[in-house]
Amino acid sequence: MTEWSSTSLLADRDPEWRQVLKSNLRQIDWSESLQGIVDKILDDKPLTKQDGLSLFSEPNLFELGQLALLHKKAMFGERAYFNSNVHINQTNICVLACRFCAFRRGPKADDAYALSIENYLEELSKFSPYVNEVHSVGGLHPEWTVDHYADLFRRIRSEHPHISIKALTAVEVKHLAQLSNLTIKETLLRLKESGLTSLPGGGAEILDDDVRAIICNGKESSQEYLDIHQTAHEIGLPSNCTMLFGTIETATQRVEHILQLRDLASQTNGFQCFVPYPFLPDSTRLPMAQLSTGQEILRVIAVSRILMDTIPHIKAYRMNIGDELAELALQFGADDIDGTVQQESIMHLAGSTAPLNHDMQQLSKLVRNAGCIPIKRNTTYTEFEEYVAPKPIKRLPMA
């Protein structure tokens, strides 16, 4: 039962969060390297690319984290969010072959698969009593058009009406539009009418076409990614957005990526959550990747929170960074840790070792260990309730 609700624009933020932030910023003696940025925030001046680069080179990681945490607390207080979801990757067959991807298979590979609608629903039925969201992304199947997904979403809506559908990355939408001889808007309208709730943010990688030409050649361009999400927002489909870091990108390219998303969010108010996650090297084909330390992951999350004032939530994606680092990230500006997940393929084939058998009680413990209040949310960040773990059953002593 929902305890409280919020508008999609606020997404549970304090409407006066900017004033709260300013009040808290004034109570701290900041180092010289951060004082100029703090002054700009106090003066309501937008942070620039140069400010972003300064944040990435800030020598005091803990002070940087403090600045990000104050942003998070001004918006959400001590709250940290999760939901009950399952990932079902509908196919690993893909017409592309991105160099960083360990999930993709060609159609003749021994372990290639494509779930029929019946197979998909059979899989979902295993988790339906325990989740309120299904998250589905996959390869670009050479034969599946928009009709296939419209049929699938209608069946999900009919058989599992309590489950919201977060599915199809921007490049999947582009692929469906091309196969179906439809515009992007026509494709998204068909999908929305059949039951699609929101778009995930995957596939942004780095919004720099020189980088994309090396790590994901053939995928949508940087501008196409932005345009597809803008179109989704314009027809009332909210979305997340992402950044894959630790491949071959520079700090400048990271900052430019963040600012492009920030600028689009200021126009559409359609991005709900930004999900920065590091490249996982196992089983992939990108030997020149830089990789990311734990400190670098925390830095990216903190910088993202400070720069991205137009996107409500920052996710510490525990499927990628693991539970321990996700817990720490809640003190570096992140306010969301995704959900119970139950099963997931893409990150785990790439090397993730995050556990998949979490229930809400375990997630709430992770959140409380980070000093936060666990809040169960819906997919679109409009319905919330504090999660209180059930008390353990007291067993009577044996006679």
Backbone hydrogen bonds, N-H to C=O, Kabsch-Sander energy under -0.5 kcal/mol:
donor,donor_aa,acceptor,acceptor_aa,energy
3,E,384,F,-1.8
4,W,384,F,-1.9
6,S,382,T,-2.0
11,A,7,T,-3.1
13,R,10,L,-1.5
14,D,75,M,-2.1
17,W,14,D,-2.1
19,Q,16,E,-0.5
20,V,16,E,-2.1
21,L,17,W,-2.8
22,K,18,R,-2.2
23,S,19,Q,-2.2
24,N,20,V,-2.1
25,L,21,L,-2.7
26,R,22,K,-1.9
27,Q,24,N,-0.9
28,I,25,L,-1.4
30,W,28,I,-0.9
34,L,31,S,-1.1
35,Q,31,S,-1.8
36,G,32,E,-0.8
38,V,34,L,-2.5
39,D,35,Q,-2.7
40,K,36,G,-1.6
41,I,37,I,-2.0
42,L,38,V,-2.4
43,D,39,D,-1.7
44,D,41,I,-1.5
45,K,40,K,-3.0
52,G,48,T,-2.2
53,L,49,K,-2.3
54,S,50,Q,-2.1
55,L,51,D,-2.2
56,F,52,G,-2.1
57,S,53,L,-1.2
58,E,55,L,-0.9
61,L,59,P,-1.1
64,L,60,N,-2.1
65,G,61,L,-2.5
66,Q,62,F,-1.9
67,L,63,E,-2.1
68,A,64,L,-2.1
69,L,65,G,-2.8
70,L,66,Q,-2.1
71,H,67,L,-1.4
72,K,68,A,-2.3
73,K,69,L,-3.0
74,A,70,L,-2.2
75,M,71,H,-1.8
76,F,72,K,-3.0
77,G,73,K,-2.2
79,R,76,F,-1.9
80,A,373,I,-2.4
81,Y,335,D,-2.9
82,F,375,I,-1.9
83,N,338,D,-1.4
85,N,83,N,-0.7
86,V,133,E,-1.7
87,H,341,V,-1.2
87,H,343,Q,-1.2
88,I,86,V,-0.5
88,I,135,H,-2.0
90,Q,88,I,-0.8
92,N,113,Y,-1.5
93,I,113,Y,-0.7
94,C,105,R,-1.8
95,V,140,L,-1.1
99,R,215,I,-1.1
100,F,215,I,-1.0
101,C,98,C,-1.3
105,R,92,N,-3.0
109,A,106,G,-1.7
112,A,109,A,-1.5
115,L,90,Q,-2.8
120,Y,116,S,-2.9
121,L,117,I,-2.6
122,E,118,E,-2.3
123,E,119,N,-2.2
124,L,120,Y,-2.7
125,S,121,L,-2.3
126,K,122,E,-0.6
126,K,123,E,-1.0
127,F,123,E,-0.5
127,F,124,L,-1.5
128,S,124,L,-1.7
130,Y,127,F,-2.3
131,V,127,F,-0.9
131,V,128,S,-0.6
132,N,84,S,-3.1
133,E,84,S,-0.9
134,V,164,S,-2.4
135,H,86,V,-2.8
136,S,134,V,-0.6
136,S,166,K,-2.3
137,V,135,H,-0.5
139,G,91,T,-2.6
141,H,139,G,-1.3
148,H,145,T,-0.7
149,Y,145,T,-1.2
150,A,146,V,-2.7
151,D,147,D,-2.5
152,L,148,H,-2.1
153,F,149,Y,-3.0
154,R,150,A,-2.1
155,R,151,D,-1.9
156,I,152,L,-2.3
157,R,153,F,-2.6
158,S,154,R,-2.2
159,E,155,R,-2.8
160,H,156,I,-2.9
163,I,160,H,-2.1
164,S,132,N,-2.5
164,S,162,H,-0.5
166,K,134,V,-2.5
166,K,164,S,-0.7
167,A,165,I,-0.6
167,A,198,S,-1.7
168,L,136,S,-2.2
170,A,202,G,-0.8
173,V,169,T,-2.3
174,K,170,A,-2.5
175,H,171,V,-2.4
176,L,172,E,-2.6
177,A,173,V,-2.4
178,Q,174,K,-2.2
179,L,175,H,-2.5
180,S,176,L,-2.1
181,N,177,A,-0.6
181,N,178,Q,-0.8
182,L,177,A,-2.4
187,T,183,T,-2.4
188,L,184,I,-2.6
189,L,185,K,-2.5
190,R,186,E,-2.1
191,L,187,T,-2.2
192,K,188,L,-2.8
193,E,189,L,-2.6
194,S,190,R,-1.3
195,G,191,L,-0.6
195,G,192,K,-1.2
196,L,191,L,-2.5
197,T,165,I,-2.5
198,S,165,I,-1.6
199,L,238,P,-2.1
204,A,201,G,-0.9
208,D,206,I,-2.6
212,R,208,D,-2.4
213,A,209,D,-1.8
214,I,210,D,-0.6
214,I,211,V,-1.3
215,I,211,V,-2.4
216,C,212,R,-2.2
219,K,216,C,-2.1
225,Y,221,S,-2.3
226,L,222,S,-1.9
227,D,223,Q,-2.9
228,I,224,E,-2.7
229,H,225,Y,-1.9
230,Q,226,L,-2.4
231,T,227,D,-2.6
232,A,228,I,-2.2
233,H,229,H,-2.5
234,E,230,Q,-2.2
235,I,231,T,-1.3
235,I,232,A,-0.6
236,G,233,H,-1.4
237,L,232,A,-3.0
239,S,270,G,-2.1
240,N,199,L,-1.7
241,C,273,C,-2.2
242,T,201,G,-0.8
243,M,275,V,-1.6
244,L,205,E,-1.2
245,F,243,M,-0.7
245,F,277,Y,-1.8
254,R,250,T,-1.8
255,V,251,A,-2.4
256,E,252,T,-2.6
257,H,253,Q,-2.0
258,I,254,R,-2.4
259,L,255,V,-2.6
260,Q,256,E,-2.0
261,L,257,H,-1.8
262,R,258,I,-2.4
263,D,259,L,-2.5
264,L,260,Q,-2.0
265,A,261,L,-2.4
266,S,262,R,-1.7
267,Q,263,D,-0.9
267,Q,264,L,-0.7
268,T,264,L,-2.3
269,N,265,A,-2.4
272,Q,239,S,-2.8
273,C,239,S,-0.5
274,F,313,H,-2.7
275,V,241,C,-2.7
277,Y,243,M,-2.7
279,F,245,F,-2.6
282,D,350,A,-0.6
284,T,281,P,-1.6
285,R,99,R,-2.0
289,A,286,L,-1.9
290,Q,247,T,-2.1
291,L,246,G,-2.2
297,I,293,T,-2.0
298,L,294,G,-2.2
299,R,295,Q,-2.1
300,V,296,E,-2.5
301,I,297,I,-2.1
302,A,298,L,-2.4
303,V,299,R,-3.0
304,S,300,V,-2.4
305,R,301,I,-2.1
306,I,302,A,-2.1
307,L,303,V,-2.6
308,M,304,S,-2.6
309,D,307,L,-1.6
311,I,308,M,-0.7
313,H,272,Q,-1.9
315,K,274,F,-2.7
316,A,336,D,-3.3
317,Y,315,K,-1.0
318,R,316,A,-1.4
320,N,317,Y,-2.0
321,I,317,Y,-2.3
322,G,318,R,-1.9
326,A,322,G,-2.0
327,E,323,D,-2.5
328,L,324,E,-1.8
329,A,325,L,-2.5
330,L,326,A,-1.0
330,L,327,E,-0.6
331,Q,328,L,-2.1
332,F,329,A,-2.1
334,A,329,A,-1.9
335,D,314,I,-2.5
336,D,314,I,-1.3
337,I,81,Y,-2.2
340,T,83,N,-1.5
342,Q,340,T,-3.2
343,Q,341,V,-2.7
349,L,345,S,-2.5
350,A,346,I,-1.1
351,G,348,H,-0.7
352,S,347,M,-2.5
358,H,340,T,-0.5
363,L,359,D,-2.2
364,S,360,M,-2.6
365,K,361,Q,-1.7
366,L,362,Q,-2.0
367,V,363,L,-2.3
368,R,364,S,-2.7
369,N,365,K,-2.4
370,A,366,L,-1.0
370,A,367,V,-0.5
371,G,368,R,-1.8
372,C,367,V,-2.0
373,I,78,E,-2.7
375,I,80,A,-2.6
376,K,385,E,-2.8
377,R,82,F,-2.5
378,N,383,E,-1.3
381,Y,378,N,-1.2
384,F,4,W,-2.5
385,E,376,K,-1.8
387,Y,374,P,-2.4
388,V,386,E,-0.6
389,A,387,Y,-0.6
395,R,393,I,-0.5
